[in-house]
Amino acid sequence: MTRDELILRTRQLIAEGERLDAAPSLGALQTWLQLSDDLLATAWGTMDRYHLAWLMVGKPKATVRGRAMTAAETDAYVREVATAKTAALRMSLDAAARQAMPFLGETGGVGAGQGMGVVPDSGSPDVGTSHRSIPLDPEMQRRLDEVRLAAADHTGHTQGERRAPRPARLQR
């Protein structure tokens, strides 16, 4: 799958999610969820239950148990799930289109902005310089430089030194 195909298909699924929000249909939701799951799995890999629970996809706030949902409850469920999944699709679109992040199913070479960033010319990066491809806000860069300098000057801990005593029950 090329980046352009991923972006196009994701935009189509976002548009369908918005249509589901406007005109809810449980059957259309099920088909749309399968298509969006397949696209996201191809691009980014499969999601385990933890990730899906974190996204709250398919987990309505007011779960109906022990009876069939009314038409209003079904519509509310479809809207809630479609809204959550559409948000996940928007994050995927942002990652592929704006951030140019590499994705699993990518074919056709490396896109602009991908890789590990700029490699410094010298053997070690200078403290106080950022080697990011996206420049930081000047105030954020200044604060980051201060923290890096303070960390470099900190002599209270050496490499491998324990920072807290180990409790007796954890010692062997």
LUMDOMI-801098 format. One record per residue (C-alpha): x, y, z; residue number from 0; chain. Coordinates in Angstrom, 2 decimals. Layout:
N
- X/Y/Z/NUM/A $
...
end
This chain:
172
- 0.00/0.00/0.00/0/A $
- 1.35/3.41/-0.87/1/A $
- 1.07/6.46/1.38/2/A $
- -1.35/8.07/-1.09/3/A $
- -3.60/4.97/-0.99/4/A $
- -3.57/4.96/2.81/5/A $
- -4.46/8.65/2.95/6/A $
- -7.24/8.29/0.36/7/A $
- -8.80/5.22/2.01/8/A $
- -8.56/6.79/5.46/9/A $
- -10.29/9.96/4.24/10/A $
- -13.05/7.83/2.70/11/A $
- -13.56/5.97/5.97/12/A $
- -13.62/9.24/7.95/13/A $
- -16.32/10.55/5.59/14/A $
- -18.31/7.34/6.08/15/A $
- -17.94/7.69/9.87/16/A $
- -19.35/11.19/9.64/17/A $
- -22.26/9.85/7.55/18/A $
- -22.91/7.19/10.22/19/A $
- -23.06/9.94/12.83/20/A $
- -25.63/11.81/10.73/21/A $
- -27.68/8.73/9.75/22/A $
- -26.97/5.83/12.14/23/A $
- -27.28/2.25/10.90/24/A $
- -26.09/-0.77/12.88/25/A $
- -25.48/-2.86/9.75/26/A $
- -23.50/-0.08/8.07/27/A $
- -21.54/0.42/11.32/28/A $
- -20.52/-3.25/11.41/29/A $
- -19.30/-3.16/7.80/30/A $
- -17.51/0.17/8.33/31/A $
- -15.81/-1.12/11.49/32/A $
- -14.51/-4.16/9.64/33/A $
- -13.18/-2.05/6.76/34/A $
- -11.53/0.44/9.11/35/A $
- -10.06/-2.35/11.28/36/A $
- -8.59/-3.96/8.16/37/A $
- -7.08/-0.69/6.94/38/A $
- -5.59/0.23/10.32/39/A $
- -4.18/-3.29/10.79/40/A $
- -2.57/-3.20/7.34/41/A $
- -1.03/0.21/7.97/42/A $
- -0.10/0.12/11.66/43/A $
- -0.51/-3.50/12.81/44/A $
- -3.24/-5.21/14.76/45/A $
- -4.46/-3.72/18.00/46/A $
- -4.81/-5.86/21.07/47/A $
- -7.67/-5.52/23.52/48/A $
- -5.71/-3.05/25.64/49/A $
- -5.35/-0.57/22.76/50/A $
- -8.99/-0.91/21.74/51/A $
- -10.12/-0.40/25.34/52/A $
- -7.85/2.65/25.59/53/A $
- -9.47/4.11/22.47/54/A $
- -12.91/3.19/23.89/55/A $
- -13.91/1.88/20.46/56/A $
- -17.04/-0.26/20.68/57/A $
- -17.51/0.36/24.40/58/A $
- -20.64/2.45/24.84/59/A $
- -20.93/4.50/28.02/60/A $
- -24.43/3.21/28.80/61/A $
- -24.37/-0.50/27.96/62/A $
- -27.76/-2.14/27.53/63/A $
- -27.81/-5.66/28.95/64/A $
- -30.45/-8.35/29.01/65/A $
- -32.75/-6.83/26.40/66/A $
- -32.76/-5.56/22.85/67/A $
- -31.82/-1.91/22.38/68/A $
- -34.50/0.53/21.39/69/A $
- -34.12/2.45/18.13/70/A $
- -32.93/5.52/20.04/71/A $
- -30.38/3.44/22.00/72/A $
- -29.14/1.81/18.79/73/A $
- -28.72/5.19/17.14/74/A $
- -26.85/6.53/20.19/75/A $
- -24.61/3.43/20.21/76/A $
- -23.81/3.76/16.49/77/A $
- -23.03/7.46/16.90/78/A $
- -20.79/6.88/19.91/79/A $
- -18.80/4.06/18.30/80/A $
- -18.55/5.89/14.96/81/A $
- -17.30/9.03/16.72/82/A $
- -14.61/7.10/18.62/83/A $
- -13.43/5.14/15.60/84/A $
- -13.49/8.24/13.38/85/A $
- -11.20/9.93/15.92/86/A $
- -8.79/6.97/15.65/87/A $
- -8.92/7.25/11.86/88/A $
- -8.16/10.98/12.08/89/A $
- -5.08/10.19/14.18/90/A $
- -3.99/7.67/11.55/91/A $
- -4.53/10.23/8.79/92/A $
- -2.53/12.84/10.70/93/A $
- 0.31/10.36/11.24/94/A $
- 0.42/9.40/7.56/95/A $
- -0.29/12.76/5.90/96/A $
- 1.07/15.51/8.16/97/A $
- 3.73/13.71/10.21/98/A $
- 4.82/11.37/7.35/99/A $
- 5.32/8.52/9.82/100/A $
- 6.47/5.19/8.37/101/A $
- 3.80/2.51/8.47/102/A $
- 3.86/-1.30/8.29/103/A $
- 2.17/-1.83/4.98/104/A $
- 4.11/0.87/3.16/105/A $
- 5.39/0.19/-0.34/106/A $
- 7.14/2.44/-2.79/107/A $
- 10.09/3.68/-0.79/108/A $
- 10.61/5.97/2.14/109/A $
- 8.48/9.08/2.33/110/A $
- 9.69/12.57/3.13/111/A $
- 10.31/13.13/6.81/112/A $
- 10.81/9.46/7.63/113/A $
- 13.77/7.82/9.24/114/A $
- 15.67/8.59/12.41/115/A $
- 16.21/12.30/11.80/116/A $
- 19.37/14.26/11.10/117/A $
- 22.63/12.56/11.99/118/A $
- 25.10/14.96/13.61/119/A $
- 28.42/15.55/11.82/120/A $
- 30.56/14.92/14.88/121/A $
- 30.79/11.68/16.81/122/A $
- 28.60/12.95/19.64/123/A $
- 25.77/15.46/19.54/124/A $
- 26.38/18.80/21.21/125/A $
- 24.47/19.47/24.38/126/A $
- 21.97/22.20/23.72/127/A $
- 21.21/21.40/20.10/128/A $
- 18.23/19.50/18.86/129/A $
- 18.56/17.08/15.97/130/A $
- 14.83/16.86/15.35/131/A $
- 13.39/17.22/11.87/132/A $
- 10.57/19.41/13.27/133/A $
- 11.90/22.52/15.03/134/A $
- 10.75/23.12/18.58/135/A $
- 9.13/26.27/19.81/136/A $
- 12.01/28.62/20.81/137/A $
- 10.87/28.74/24.46/138/A $
- 10.59/24.95/24.57/139/A $
- 14.04/24.62/22.98/140/A $
- 15.50/26.99/25.60/141/A $
- 13.96/25.00/28.46/142/A $
- 15.11/21.71/26.93/143/A $
- 18.66/23.07/26.60/144/A $
- 18.64/24.14/30.27/145/A $
- 17.52/20.70/31.41/146/A $
- 20.13/18.96/29.25/147/A $
- 22.89/21.19/30.64/148/A $
- 21.72/20.61/34.21/149/A $
- 21.65/16.86/33.63/150/A $
- 25.16/16.91/32.15/151/A $
- 26.45/18.86/35.18/152/A $
- 24.73/16.63/37.74/153/A $
- 27.37/14.61/39.59/154/A $
- 25.19/13.12/42.32/155/A $
- 24.75/9.85/40.45/156/A $
- 27.12/7.79/38.42/157/A $
- 26.32/5.27/35.74/158/A $
- 24.89/2.12/37.30/159/A $
- 24.67/3.57/40.83/160/A $
- 21.49/2.68/42.71/161/A $
- 19.34/5.69/43.49/162/A $
- 17.28/4.22/46.32/163/A $
- 18.00/1.48/48.85/164/A $
- 16.68/-1.90/47.90/165/A $
- 14.12/-3.24/50.40/166/A $
- 15.28/-6.30/52.36/167/A $
- 12.39/-8.40/51.05/168/A $
- 13.62/-7.90/47.45/169/A $
- 17.24/-8.87/48.18/170/A $
- 18.39/-12.42/47.50/171/A $
end
